[in-house]
Amino acid sequence: MNVYAPLVPVFVVALLAPLLTGLMPVRSRLPQVVLLLLGGVLIGPSVLKMAAPDDVTLLSDLGMGFLFLLAGYELQPSNLRERLGRRAGAAWGTSLVLAAVVVLLIVRPDKEEELAAGAIALTTTALGVVLPVLRDAGKLDSPFGRSVLVIGAYGELGPIVAMALLLGSRGSGAAAVLLVLFAVLAVAIALVPGSRAPVAVRLVEGSEHGTGQSTLRLTVLLLVGLLSVASAFGFDAVLGAFVGGMVLRRWAPGDVGRLEKKLDAVAFGVFIPVFFVSSGMALDVASILAAPALPLVLFALMVLVRGGPVLLWLRRELPTGERVQAALYSATALPLLVALTGIAVERGIMSTQTGAALVGAGVLSVIVLPLVAGRIPVRGGEPTGSDTEGPDRAAPTGGSP
């Protein structure tokens, strides 16, 4: 069997996505992730049958890991403790309660796990998708961008922790203990540089460029190590990757600016596109077409359940236009939604049709919400998603995944 043949169409889609988005008018440009997903559907088992998710499992898992590593890296943990962070946390908590009520009234689940899976699915935020959109708009380092980052962080961390406690392979009590142990381990790793080992630091910095690339290799070791530990603890790999990014921000050695560019090149150039193409290949298109109204209903519920509390809790932190934008960005969901529905369907908690509809609603949110948010006027009369070029760290023109 030729194991390389299925990789060819995957990387063809990965190459064509930024080229096609670059040809689109700036004001109607789709996030690159959308074309990657649609390309995955096209080459996958539902249409052309040129490749399947199983063909790229390892590359896809590493892509998801890099996606959340970078999301965790962009987050300043201290921001979660500030007033904005507390209100963003309260907004996510309100979303979870509201989502549970909605699921109880509409679905009337028989099992607690079914209730938990449905509620968590409605409260996720695709920070890994929103972050590159803000980068390309040149807004990531602005007060608004940092606010969206904090809101999105809760939309990632909250569901991840809830998944670990409520949907893990162990009981909630054991999962809580293991979650605390994992957090202690992550904090311990983050505090290691406090001892300052000059010889080790000099060795790493001495070979960080050229053929050595020691800092990049150290980062990959951190990512793979925490992914392995999270998996051993019975948690979703997303938790390990996100924590890995937060740890990396704390002790990244050497030339940090050049390390960031290297990470962007490796992550967005190779692994992250494969994750989104694989997610597209895994979509159950037949189930979506069998009940096309269901993804639309779920999409509306996502906007209501996730965006509504953001509008309520952040009314004093952001002006009206930016608050509406932040609410729409917070309701953008996909990568974590793919992971959650995969776990729920595999364990028999959620039907295949419902899982596919949720992913379909997530795809719709990625297509619609960033475009709508970019056209909402803010202070100064310009929409956030204007023609501004992104900073040097931005992913390729056209919106990275």
N, C-alpha and C positions, 0 to 999 in steps of 0.2 A: 504493500500500500504506500502511495506517495503522500507522506504527511505534510509536505510543503504545498501541494496543489491547492488545498482549501484556503491557505493563507494569502494566496495571490489576489482573489477578489476582495478579501477583507482590506488589504492595504491599498487596493485600487480605490475603494470607497473612501478610505482614510485620506488619500491624496486628492480625490475629486471634491470632497466636501468644502475645504477652504477655497479652492479655485472657483467653485460655483457661487459660494456666498460672496466672494470678492466681486463677482459680476453683477450682483444684485444692487439696486439703488439703496443708498445708506439708510434711508428712512423706512424702508420696508425689508431690510435685510434680516433673514432668519438666523437665529443662533445656529452655529455649526452643528451642535448636537442633534438638531432636528434632521439634517441631511444624513448624518451618520446613522441615526435610527432608521430612517426611511431606506437608506442604502442597505442596511442590515436586513430589513424586511424583504427587499428586492432579491438579494443574493441568497437568502436563507431558505429553510425548508418550506415556507408558505408559497414561494413564487418560483424562483429559478433553481433552487436546490443545489447551488454551487458550493455551499458551505453550511456548517451547523455549529451551534454553540460549543458542542463537545470538542470541536477541532481547535478551539482557541481558549480552552478553560484556564490554563495557567496565565497566559498573557492577559486575558480579561480580568482575572482576579487581581493581578498586579496593577492593572489599569485602575480598577476601583480603589486599590490601596493608595496609589499615587494621587488620585483625585481627592481623597479625603485627607491624605497627608498634607497636601497643599492648602486645603481648607483649614485644617488645624493650625498650620504654620502662620496663616494670615491673621489668626485670632490672637488678640492680646488678652490673656486670662484675667488681668486686672479689670478689663472693661466689663466683665460679667458681674463684678461686685459693685459697680457704680450705679447711680440712680437709673440710667438708661438700661443697664443690664438687669436690674431688679424688675423694672417694668416690662422688659422683653420676656423675662422668665414668667412673670405673672400672666402675660398675654398667652404664652404657650400653655400654661396650666389651665387657663380659661378655655383655650381651644380644645384641650383634651377632655374636659368636663362636657363642653358643648357637643363634641363629637360623640361621646358616649351616649348622651341623651338622644342625639339624632339616630344613632345605630339602634338603640333600644326601641325607639318609636317606629322606625321604618323597617328594619330587618327582623327585630324581635328574636335575637339569637338564642339558641338552646344552651350553649356552653359559654362559660366566662371567657375562655380563650378566644372564641369567635368574636365576642364583644370587644375584647382588648385589641385584637388584630384590626377590626374595622375602625375603631376609634383612633388607634395610632396611625393608620394609613391616611386618615384625613388631616393629620397635624404635621406632616413632614414638610421640610423646606429643602429645595435643591440648591444648597449653598454652593456646591461644586459647579452648578450651571450658572447661578447668578453672579458668582465671583468673577468669572471671565467677562461677562457682559458689562459689569461695572468697570473692569480694567480697560476694556476697549473704549468705553465712553470717557475714560480719564477721570472717573469719580471715586475710585477705590480708596484713595487717600484723603478724600474730603470728609467733613463731618457727616454728611448724608451717607456716604459709602461705609464709614465705620459703624453708623447706626444700623444699616442693613446687615452688615457683617455680624453684629451682636445678635440681632433678631434671628438671622439665619442660623447662627450657632446654636441657639436654643431649639430651633426647628430641626437640627441634626442631633444634638446631644440628648434632648428630651426623648425623642422616639427611640434612640439607640439604647438608652438606659431602660426605658419602658419595655423594649423588646427583650433585653437581658433578664429583667425581673419577671415579666409576665408570659413571655413566649419561649424562654430558654428551655434547654433539655432537662434542667433541674427544677425543683420546687422553688417558689419565690423566696423562701427563707434562706436556702442554700445559695441561691443566685445573689441575694443581697450581700451575704458574707463574702462570696467570691468577688463581687463587684468592688467591695471595699478593699479587698486584698489587691485587686488589679490596680485600683487607684493609688494605693500605697506604693506599689511597685513602680508605677509611672512617676510619682513624685520623687521617689528615691533616685530613679534614673536621672530626673531633671536636676537634682541637687548634686550629682556627682562632680560637676565642674567646680563646685565650691572648694574642693581640696586642691585644685590647681596642680596638676602634674606637669611641670614645665618640659620635662624630657619627652613625654608622650605628645604634648601639644606641638612641640617643635618637629617631632617626627612626622606628625600628620600634616602640618603646614608646609613642611619641606617637600612633600610629594603630592600636593593638592592639585597641581596642574600637570600638563604634559601627559606622559603615559601612566603616571601614578594614579591621578584622580582619587586620592585617598579620602577627601571629604565627601565626594559623591558616593564612593563605595561604602563609607561609614554610614551615610544616610540610607542607602539601600539595605544595609545590614540592620539598621534600626527598624526600618519599615517591616522587613521580613520577620525579624525577631518578635516584634510586637504583634504582628498578624498571627504568628505561631502561638504566642502566649494567649492571645485573646481566644483563638480557636480551642486551645487546651482547656481554658476556663469555661468553655461552652457559650461564649459570646459571639455576636456577629463580628466578622473581620473589620467592618467599618469602624467599630470602637477602637480597635488597636491602631488603625491607620490615623484616625483623628487625633488620638492621644500622641501618636508618634510625631505628628506635625507640631503639636504644642511643646513637646519635649525638645524637638529640633530647634525651635525658635529660642529656647532657653540656653542651649549650649553649643550651637553650631560653631565650629572652630574655623580659623582661617579667614579667607576673603569671602565674607557672607554674600556680598553683592554678586560676585561671579558664581558662587554656589547656587544662588537663586536662579540665575540664567541657565545654568547647567540642568537644574531640576526641571525647569520649564521645557528645555529642549528634549530631555529624555521622556518626561511624563506626557506632554502634549504632542511630542513628535512621534512617539511609538505606542506607549501603553494605553493611555486614556482613550484615544480613538477606537482601539480594539474593544475596550469595554463597552462603549456605546453601540458599536456595530454588532457585537455579540448580543447585547440587550435587544436590538432590533430583530435579530435572527430568532430570538427566543419568544417574540410576541406571538400570541395565539390569535392570529388575524381572523380565523374562521369564527371564533367565539365572539369577537368584537362585531363582525359583520352580522352575526345571528341576532344580536340585540344592540343595534347602533345607538339607541336612545340612552342606554345605561351609562356609557362613558360621559355623555353630556350632563346627565343628572349628577353623577359623581363629581364632575368638574365644577359644577355650580356649588355643590356642597363644600368642596375644598376651599373655594373662594370665600364662602360665607363663614365656615368654621375656623379657618386659619387667618384670613384677612380681617374679618370683623373685629376680633379682640385686639389686633394690632392698632386698628383705627381708634379703638376705645382707650387703650392703656397709654398710647403714645401721643395723646392729644396735646400735651404740654411740652413734649420733647421736640416735635417737628412741626413745621408749618403745614397747612392743609394739603398743598400739592405734594410735598415730599412724603407726607404721611400716607396718602393714597398710593403713591408709588411704592413705598415700603410695604404696604399691605399686599399689593399685587405681587411684589417680589417674594414675599413670605409664603404666598400660596402656590408658588411655582414648585412643583414636585416631580421627581423622577428617579434618580439613582437609588436613594434609600427606599423608595416605593417599590422598585424592582426587587431589591433584596428582601423586603418585608413580605411582599406577595409570594415570592419564591419559597420562603420559609413556611408561610401559612398554607400554601397549596400542597407543599411536600408533606406537611404533617396532617393534612386532612382537615384543617381548621377552616379553610376557605375553599370554595369551589373554583375550578379552573376558569369558568366564565366570569365570576366576580373578580378574580385576580387579573384576568386579561382586561376587563373593563376598567379596573383601577389604573393599570399601566397605560391604557388608552387615554384615560382622563389626565394622567401625568404628562403624556406626550402633548396633549392639547394645551395643558397649562404652560409647557415650555415654549410652544409655538405662539400662543396668544398673549400671555400676561407680560413678558418682557417687552413685546412690541407696543402693547397698550400703555404700559408704564412709561416707556420712553417718549410718549406723545403727550403726557400730562404736563401742562405748564407749571413751573415753580417760580420762586422768587427771581425776578429779573426777566421773566417772560420766556425763558428757554426751557424746553423739555430736557430731562436728564439724558435721554438717548439722542443727543444732537450729533452733529457731524464731527465732534471733537475726536482727534486722534488719541489713541491710548498711549501710555508711557512705554518706556523701553521694555519693561517686563511683560507687556501685554502679549497675549497669544496672537497667532497670525490674524491679519485683518479678516473681518467677516464673522468674528465671534467664535472663540474656541469652545470646545465642549464643556 
